[in-house]
């Protein structure tokens, strides 16, 4: 089937931050991460950006080579969960590059469209984010994201710089601040069992919430 020229890449983790996404598109190294991003061949910025909510459970697992802690995934099956996300309208080629970069591959992945609501990586990859999810259609373009095909355990806590960049994106995309930001992040497995609320408030620079969160 014919592939679209553009797709909405729906991010639910560090790429909620537009500053963070720029490194995937333009290349470079983000403070707090040891990884050098090669960028896309087409370094054009997203055509549009929209806030979004995904009906998938957010959790933290595995261990990142660049962040050194566990990272965010969504469960591969829909549920009653509400995960705050952000959609970027980018080219299909840019999306293929971002999927590859997330799994530390040196070349963009190849993606095949098998139906109007199903896309798959071919050949299969062995990276952290090896599974594509179709999230609907917006303004005539498909919405896609990626996660782990098999749910990942959290061997260690997420790194503070990683949590900070997610928080930055949640502020940008959904206006979360203070208690709302703390409560949203701390509810998720892989985070709530590796950080107390006090530790998380301290990590996010929310000293006014330290006593209230004890």
Order of alpha helices (4+ residues) and beta strands (2+ residues): beta-alpha-beta-beta-beta-beta-alpha-beta-beta-beta-beta-alpha-alpha-alpha-alpha
